């Protein structure tokens, strides 16, 4: 999934945890990032194809 912040930074990874206050993202290097939801502009879920 892609996480778009209000600062226009885009991060790619997997959602580890989602609470009413925060979202945790596990990036492709296995680093865990926590962001307050007020910093998040958009969450884009990637659809995996069968190919």
C-alpha positions in Angstrom: 0.0 0.0 0.0 1.0 3.6 -0.4 0.7 6.2 2.4 0.4 9.8 1.2 1.2 12.4 3.9 -0.1 16.0 3.9 3.5 17.0 3.3 3.3 15.2 0.0 5.7 12.4 1.1 4.7 9.0 -0.3 5.7 5.8 1.6 5.3 2.3 0.4 4.8 -0.8 2.6 2.2 -2.7 4.6 -0.1 -1.5 7.3 1.0 -3.1 10.6 -1.6 -1.4 12.9 -4.4 1.1 12.5 -5.9 2.9 15.6 -8.2 5.9 15.7 -5.1 8.0 16.4 -2.2 6.4 14.5 -1.3 4.3 11.6 1.8 2.1 11.6 3.6 1.2 8.3 6.1 -1.5 7.8 8.3 -0.4 4.9 10.1 -2.5 2.3 13.3 -2.5 4.5 11.3 -3.8 7.5 11.4 -0.5 9.3 8.3 0.4 11.3 7.0 4.0 11.0 4.2 5.5 13.1 2.2 8.5 11.9 -0.7 10.4 13.5 -3.8 10.2 11.3 -4.0 14.0 11.1 -0.7 13.9 9.0 -2.2 11.4 6.5 -3.7 12.7 3.3 -4.6 9.4 1.6 -4.1 5.6 1.9 -3.8 3.7 -1.4 -4.2 0.0 -1.3 -2.5 -1.9 -4.2 -4.4 -4.7 -5.8 -2.2 -7.8 -6.4 -2.7 -9.4 -9.8 -2.7 -13.1 -10.6 0.3 -12.8 -13.0 
